Structures are given as C-alpha cells and as structure tokens.
Amino acid sequence: MDVKDIIKEENLVYKKSEVLTDNVMHYCPGCTHGVVHKVIAEVIEEKDIQDKTIGVSPVGCSVLAYNYIDIDWHEAAHGRAPAVATAVSRLMPDKYVFTYQGDGDLASIGSAEILHACNRGENIVVVFINNGIYGMTGGQYSPTTPTNYFGTTAPYGNIDRTFDIAQLAGAAGATYAARSTVFHVPQLTNYIENALRKKGFSLVEAISTCPTSFGRRNKKGDAVDMIKWLKDSAVTTTKAAKMSEEEMDGKFTIGEFKDTEAPEYVEEYDKLIERLKGEDNE
C-alpha cells in the first residue's frame, strides 16, 4: 500500500500553511515564536494577501521571522520597526504592513517609536511577542518582566512595575488593541484578523514563553509547564472585572482593550493638503 493511500487529506490533523517556508527554525527548544508564525501565515493565507503583505522585523529573536514567513520583509534597527513600517505604509498604502517585535525591542528601546506611531494613527499593525525577557541577548529583564521575577540584570528580583503595552497603546490612540497568549490560539488568530481589517494603528500582544532565558531563571519548568502556566494565569477581561485585586495577583488579562474607528494618518494628511489647495484657489 502506498503511503499516499494512508495519509489522506481528510485525515490530516494539521496542514502547514503555504505561506510558511520549509526552512528549519533556529529558535531554542520550546520557544513559541513558531506558534505566532503559524497564526500569521494562516491569516495571510486565509485572506489571500501574501503578495500584498509586508513585514518589518528588528533586532532580537524576532528578526528571524523573515526566514519562516514567505512574504516581503524589511529589517529595522533595534526598536525602529514602527518607523520603517510607517515609511512603507505611506509609500505603499495599498499594502498590509505589520511589525513583528519582542518586548525588549518594543517596550524598551522602541517605546518612543511605538507610542508616537500609535498617537499619529499610522496605518500599521504591530504584532507584539511578549515573553517578559531579553531572550537573545542574555536574559536581561525587560519592561514587561513581572515584578519580583528574575533576569540576569535582576538577580535578586525585578522591582520595576510592569508595562501594560496593550492598555498603553489603547490610551495613546490605537484604533485596536488586544492581548492573547500562545495557548489561546483561536483567540489570537481572531485578534490578528481584526487588526488587519482596521484602519489606523493596531496592536496585538501575544504573551509567549521563553523556556531558556525566562523559564529556567524563574523555575517555571519545561516548555509544556510554561504553556500550562499561561493557561492558568490568563483571565478574560469579562472575568477579571468580577475578581478582586487579591484574586488577580499573579494573573493577567486577555481580551480586546480598544476597538474603535478613526481615520488613519495619511487620510488626514491628504485632507489637509486638499483644504490648503482650496484656500489657495479662493
């Protein structure tokens, strides 16, 4: 019997998206960047926009994304992906432009870039991979490392307050801001689909895992244990609203934090030009 007679289309548990390349991933064992790659690729394939999508990835683990998602990519300097994506979006407004950034990159060195792109309403999507640590560069704590957790630069525990980037983006002017985890894949997929449909600035945060730098240092067990930790620690916004501060200790919220309509930057700029032209003709 031929193997093709056994492995039938209707019996496949998982079919790899054609938007994913065949390159072998170079992430650490248990890393969940691949989960988010899969989600992004499947959304692009479902929307049939492979030739209309441009990704921007900066320094860090995120930079490797161009190896695995078969679309046009630009690489940016550390923290500067929103600036590059802004240029791409303004020059090619018919394209779907997104950045793919980690927490050390986005929330630390790139914090000004992200907030001002958000405030201007640039027509880009930010996919924010948050594993709570600088994974590639040595395990330093980042602005999203939970308080009292450890990193190479916080050997006695992190005393900083934790940045809530999704909430911050909503307050800074994003039209869409949401958070999910690499465990809650259907929800994460839905949020990325929603972000691509919106005009203006959208941010989708994916709480992920780094067993090598974060998990070992904070005694979170192996990769499977860390996924279970995400499952047990995530609380929907609806449920969180009914919980006390004590009940929410050690947990985080997932859901949509901002979903509104607003004109994007180029539209507003074009309106300004037309208004000035009209005044010149009077």
N, C-alpha and C positions, 0 to 999 in steps of 0.2 A: 504494500500500500504506500502510495506517495505521501510525503509529509503534507502536501497541499490539500490532500483529502481529509487530513486530521485537523489542521489549523484552518478552519473555515471562518469567513468574515463574521458570520453571526455568532461565533463562539469566542471571538476576541474579547478579552477583559479590558484591554487598553490598546488604542491605536495611536501611534505617535503622530503629532501634527506635522504636516508637510512644511510648515514654517520653521520647525526646528531642524537644525543641521545634524549631520551624523558625527560631528566631532565629539571626541571623548572629553567629558567635563573634567576640569582641573581643580575643582573645589575640594576642600577637606572632606573626609568621610563624615556623613551625616549632615552636611551643610544643606540648607533648604533653599538656596538660590535656584536650584533646578526646578523646584515646585513653582516658583513665581515665573520662571522662564516658560514652563509648560502652560500656565494660565494665560500669559501674554500672547504666546504663539497661538493658542486655541481661539482666543478672542479675535486676533487679527485674521485668522483663517475663516472663522465664522462670519465676520463682517466683509470678507473678501477685499481686504485693503492692504495686502502685502506690498504692492508696488506703490502705495500711497502713504506708507508709514516710515517715519524717520526717528531713530532712537539716538539719544545722546547719553554717553556714559563717561564718568570721570575716573579719577584715580581710586584705587582700592579694589576690593573683591568685585565690585560692580562693573569694573572695566572689562571683565572677561565676557560680559553678556554678548558682545558682538561676535564671539566665536560660535554662539549657540542659537541665536535667533536670526533667521535669514531675511534681514531687511537692510536698508541703508542705515549706516551708523556714522556718527561723528564722535570723536573722543574729545573730552574737555579737560582742562587743568583742574586740580583739586578744588572742589566747591563751586566751580564756574559753569556747571552744566546748564543752569537756568539761563545764563547769559547767551550761551551758544544756541540753546533751543529757541530763545527769543529771536535771535537773528534768523535762524532757519524758518521759523514760523512767519516772520514778517516778509521774508523774501519769497516764501512759497506757501501762501495762505491756504492753498488747496490741499495741503498735506496734513496728515495726523502726526503731530510732533510730541514726543514724550521724553522725559529724562528718567534714568534708572540709577538711583542714588542710595548709598548707605547712610547710616546715622552719623558717623564721624565726619563724612563729607558734607552732608546736607545741614545737620543741626549745629555743627561747629564752625569749620572754616567757611562754609557756604551759607551761613544763616542770613547774612545781609542780602545775598543774591536771591535767596528763595523768598524772603519777605517782600522785597521790592518788586519782583516779578509778579508775586501774588497781588500786591497792592495796585499795580498798574493794570491788572487784569489781562496779562499776556495770554494768548490763546494756546496754551500748552498743558500737557498732563504730566504730573510728577508721580512716578511710582517710587515710593519710599520704602526701602528694605531696612527694617529696624531690628537689629539683633542685639542692641544695647551695648556695643563694644567696638573698638577698632580691631577688626578681625585680622586684616592682612598685615598691619604694621606693628604688631607686637602685643595686642591685648590691653591697650590703654583704655581707661574708662572714657565714655563719651557723654554728651549732654543728655542722652536718653538712658544711660545706665541707671537702674533703680537705686534709690537711696539705700545706703548700707551694703550694697553689693561690691564685689571686689574686681580690681583690674591691676595691671602691672604698675600703673601710676596711682592706684588707690589700694595699697597692700593692707591697710587697716580698715578699709571700707570707704565707700564714696559718701561724702557728707553733703554733696550738692543736691538741690532739688531737681527733679526730673522734668525735662522739657516735654510738654504735650504738643507735638508738632501738628497733629490733625486739628486740634482745637485752635492752635495759634494761627494756622492757615485760614480757618473759617473767620476768625476775628480780624485778620489782615486784609480780607477782601476776596477770598476764593469764592467762586460760584458753587464749587462742590468740594467737600472734604469728608473723607471716610476712613475707617480703620477696620481691618480684619486680621486674620492670622494665617499662617501656612497650614494650620489644621482645618480651618473653616474655608475650604477651597471653593465651594459653590458660592458662598457669600463674597469672597474675594473676587471671583470671576464677575459676579454681578456688579460690583463696585467699579471695576476697571471698565466694563462695558458702559456703565453710566457716565463715567468720567470722559470717555471718548465721544459721547454724544453731546456733552455740554460745550457751550461757548465760554470763552474766558479761561481762567486758571482753575485747574482741578488737581487735587492731591489725594492719592490713595496710599495709605500706610499699611504695610504688611509686616506684622510682628513675626519675626523669624527666629531661627535658632543658630547658634554658633557653638557646637559641642567642644571644639578645640580650644578656643580662647575664653569663651564665657562659661561654658558648661563645666569644664574641669576646675576652673578657678573658683566657681561658686557652688561646687559639689551638686550639680544638677543631674548627674548620672549620664547615661549614654544618649544617643540621638533619639531613641524611642521614648525614653524618660522625659526628655525635653519637650517633645511633641505633646506628651500627656500633660506636662506642666502648663503648656499653652492652653490646652483644652480646659484644664481645671481653673486657670487663672483668668480667663476671658469671661466677661459679663456683658450681656447686651445692654444697650442704653436704657431700654424699657425696664429691664430687671434692676439695673443699677439705681434707677430713680426711686425704687422702693426699699433699697438697702441702706443701712446705717453706715456711718463712717467706719465704725469698728468692723462691720461685715465686709466692707470693701478693702480692708487692709490687706496688702499683698496682691490685690487683683487690679485689673484694668478694664476699661470699657471698650467694646467694639460696636460699630454701627455707623450710621451716616450722621455727621455733625453739622453739615451745611449743604443745602440743596436749594439753590435759588437761580433766578435768571438775571443776567446782566450783560450789557454789551461788552465785547472784548476790545482791547486797546486799539487795534488797527481800525476798527469801525469808528471809534470815537475820533481818532486822528483824521480819518477821511471826512467826517462830518465837519471838523474844524477847518479843513482845507476848503471844503465847499462853501462854508459860511464866509470865509475870508475872500474867496473869489467873488461871491455875491456882493460883498461890501465894496470891492474894487470896481465893480461894474455899475455901481449906483452913481 
